[in-house]
Amino acid sequence: MKEKLPSGIQSTFVNRVGWASTYMKKAGLLEATRWGFYQITERGKDLLKKQPKAINVKLLKQYPEFLEFQQLKGTRSGGKRVESKGTSGVSVAPPSEALESAYENLRDELADKLLGKLKETSPSFFERVVVELLVKIGYGGSRVDAGKVIGKSGDGGIDGIIKEDKLGLDVVYIQAKRWDNNPVGRPDVMQFAEALQAQRANKGIFITVLAWALTRT
C-alpha cells in the first residue's frame, strides 16, 4: 500500500486500481455514477455469474467496446504500431510508445473526470469556468478583466461577455450550456442567435460541456 511509482507522486495501488476501473469501464463492466464512484453494470453481473478465474486484458478483449478502445490507442501515433516480443512471448510495445500511450490514457481519463465534475457544478460556476477558459485561450488578449459573467434570471440568453479591446467596442457574447440527459440541439442555438440579434452583436460563442462552436451573425 505504501509502494510508490517511480515518479514518487502516486502509490502503485491507487494507480493500478485506477487503470483497472478505466479498463472495466471501457469494456462496459462498470459505469461511473459520480466523482470517484462506480457501480457494476448488467454486463458486469453477467460476467460474474460465469465465475471467471481472473478479469484481465485477455478476457476484456471479448467486448467490442474494449477492442475499439485499444485500437484507438494504437492509431494515435499516426496508425503506426511497432511491437516486440517480451521474454514471456507476449507482444509488448517499445518503452517510448508505452510511455506515449500511458500519457494519452491518463489525459483521456483526466478529461472524463473533469467533464464529470463540471456536470456536478452549479450553473453559475460553470458559466464562470467557460468565461475564464475563453480568456485563457486568447479571447480579450492579455487583459485580466476582459471576461465578465452576467448569466442570471432574465439574462436574455447571454451568460457572459468578453471585451476584445480596451474600450469595450468589440464584444463577444457567450452562452454556456451543460450537455447532460437533454442534449443541446438546434432550438438552443437558434435562441442564442436571436439573443445576439437583440444585442446587435457581431460575435457570439455557444459552448457546452462537451463541445463548442463559434456563431457569427
C-alpha positions in Angstrom: 0.0 0.0 0.0 2.9 2.4 0.6 4.8 1.5 -2.5 5.2 4.4 -4.9 5.5 4.6 -8.7 9.0 5.7 -9.9 7.7 9.3 -10.0 7.0 9.1 -6.3 3.8 11.1 -6.7 1.2 8.3 -6.7 1.0 4.9 -5.0 1.2 1.8 -7.1 -2.0 0.5 -5.5 -4.0 3.6 -6.4 -2.5 3.7 -9.9 -3.5 0.1 -10.6 -7.0 0.5 -9.2 -7.4 3.5 -11.5 -6.3 1.6 -14.6 -8.5 -1.4 -13.6 -11.6 0.7 -13.3 -10.8 2.5 -16.6 -10.4 -0.8 -18.5 -13.5 -2.3 -17.0 -15.5 0.9 -17.7 -14.3 0.8 -21.3 -15.4 -2.8 -21.6 -18.9 -1.9 -20.2 -18.5 -3.8 -16.9 -18.6 -0.7 -14.7 -20.1 2.7 -15.0 -19.3 5.9 -13.2 -22.2 7.3 -11.1 -20.4 10.4 -9.8 -16.9 11.5 -9.0 -14.9 8.6 -7.7 -17.9 6.2 -7.5 -18.6 3.2 -9.8 -21.3 0.6 -10.0 -21.4 -2.7 -11.8 -23.4 -2.9 -15.0 -25.7 -5.7 -16.1 -22.9 -6.9 -18.4 -20.6 -7.0 -15.4 -23.2 -9.0 -13.4 -23.5 -11.5 -16.3 -19.7 -11.9 -16.3 -19.6 -12.6 -12.6 -22.2 -15.3 -13.0 -19.7 -17.2 -15.2 -17.2 -17.1 -12.3 -14.1 -16.1 -14.3 -10.8 -17.1 -12.7 -9.4 -13.6 -13.5 -10.5 -10.4 -15.1 -7.6 -9.3 -17.3 -7.0 -7.8 -20.7 -7.3 -11.1 -22.5 -10.8 -11.6 -21.0 -11.8 -7.9 -21.8 -11.0 -8.4 -25.4 -14.2 -10.3 -25.9 -16.1 -7.0 -25.7 -16.2 -4.8 -28.9 -16.0 -1.6 -26.9 -12.8 -2.6 -25.3 -11.3 -3.6 -28.6 -12.3 -0.3 -30.1 -10.6 1.5 -27.1 -7.4 -0.5 -27.7 -7.5 0.2 -31.4 -8.0 3.9 -30.8 -4.8 3.9 -28.6 -2.9 2.2 -31.4 -3.9 4.8 -34.0 -3.0 7.9 -32.0 0.6 7.8 -33.3 -0.4 8.1 -37.0 -1.6 4.5 -37.3 1.9 3.1 -36.7 2.4 0.5 -34.0 5.7 -1.4 -33.5 5.7 -4.3 -31.2 8.4 -6.5 -29.8 8.3 -9.9 -28.1 9.0 -9.9 -24.4 10.6 -12.8 -22.5 7.1 -14.2 -21.8 6.3 -14.3 -25.6 3.6 -11.7 -25.2 3.7 -8.7 -27.5 4.6 -5.5 -25.7 5.0 -2.0 -27.0 8.5 -0.4 -27.0 9.2 1.8 -24.0 8.8 5.1 -26.0 5.4 4.1 -27.3 4.3 2.6 -23.9 5.1 6.0 -22.3 3.2 7.9 -25.0 0.2 5.6 -24.8 0.2 5.9 -21.0 0.2 9.7 -21.3 -2.7 9.6 -23.8 -4.7 7.3 -21.5 -4.1 9.5 -18.4 -5.1 12.6 -20.4 -8.3 10.9 -21.6 -9.1 9.7 -18.1 -8.5 13.2 -16.7 -10.7 14.7 -19.4 -13.5 12.3 -18.4 -13.2 13.2 -14.8 -13.2 16.9 -15.5 -16.3 16.6 -17.6 -18.0 14.6 -14.9 -17.0 17.2 -12.3 -18.3 20.1 -14.5 -21.7 18.4 -14.8 -22.0 18.4 -11.0 -21.2 22.1 -10.5 -23.8 24.9 -10.2 -24.8 26.8 -13.4 -23.1 30.0 -12.2 -19.8 28.2 -11.6 -20.0 26.5 -15.0 -20.6 29.9 -16.7 -17.6 31.4 -14.8 -15.4 28.5 -15.9 -16.4 29.0 -19.5 -15.6 32.7 -19.4 -12.2 32.1 -17.8 -11.4 29.4 -20.3 -12.1 31.6 -23.3 -9.9 34.4 -21.8 -7.1 31.9 -21.2 -7.1 30.7 -24.8 -6.8 34.2 -26.1 -10.1 36.0 -26.3 -9.8 39.5 -24.9 -6.0 39.5 -25.3 -3.9 39.7 -22.1 -6.4 41.8 -20.1 -7.2 40.2 -16.8 -10.7 41.9 -16.7 -11.6 41.0 -20.3 -14.3 38.5 -19.3 -17.4 39.0 -17.3 -20.2 36.6 -16.2 -23.7 38.1 -16.5 -25.8 35.0 -16.5 -28.9 35.3 -14.3 -32.6 35.1 -14.4 -33.9 37.1 -17.4 -30.4 37.4 -19.0 -31.9 37.1 -22.4 -29.9 34.1 -23.4 -26.5 35.7 -22.7 -24.3 34.2 -19.9 -21.2 36.3 -20.3 -19.3 38.8 -22.4 -15.7 39.3 -23.3 -14.3 42.7 -24.3 -11.7 42.2 -27.1 -10.4 45.8 -26.9 -9.8 48.2 -24.0 -12.7 50.5 -24.9 -15.1 47.6 -25.0 -16.2 48.4 -28.5 -15.7 44.8 -29.8 -17.6 42.4 -27.6 -18.0 38.7 -27.8 -21.3 37.4 -26.2 -21.3 33.9 -24.6 -23.9 31.3 -24.0 -22.9 28.3 -21.8 -24.9 25.0 -21.7 -24.2 21.8 -19.9 -24.9 18.7 -22.1 -26.5 16.1 -19.8 -29.6 14.0 -20.3 -31.1 16.6 -22.6 -28.6 17.2 -25.5 -28.2 20.7 -26.7 -30.0 21.0 -30.1 -30.9 23.4 -32.9 -33.6 25.2 -30.9 -31.0 26.2 -28.3 -28.6 27.5 -30.9 -31.4 29.4 -32.7 -32.5 31.0 -29.4 -28.9 32.2 -28.9 -28.7 33.6 -32.4 -31.9 35.6 -31.6 -30.3 36.9 -28.4 -27.3 38.1 -30.4 -29.6 39.9 -32.8 -31.3 41.6 -29.9 -27.9 42.8 -28.7 -26.9 43.8 -32.2 -23.9 41.7 -31.7 -21.3 40.7 -34.4 -19.8 37.8 -32.5 -21.0 35.1 -30.2 -19.7 31.8 -28.8 -22.1 29.0 -27.9 -20.3 26.4 -25.7 -21.3 23.2 -24.0 -19.5 21.0 -21.5 -18.7 18.6 -24.4 -18.2 20.8 -27.4 -18.2 24.4 -28.5 -18.9 26.3 -31.7 -18.4 29.8 -32.9 -21.5 31.6 -34.1 -21.4 34.8 -36.2 -24.3 37.0 -37.2 
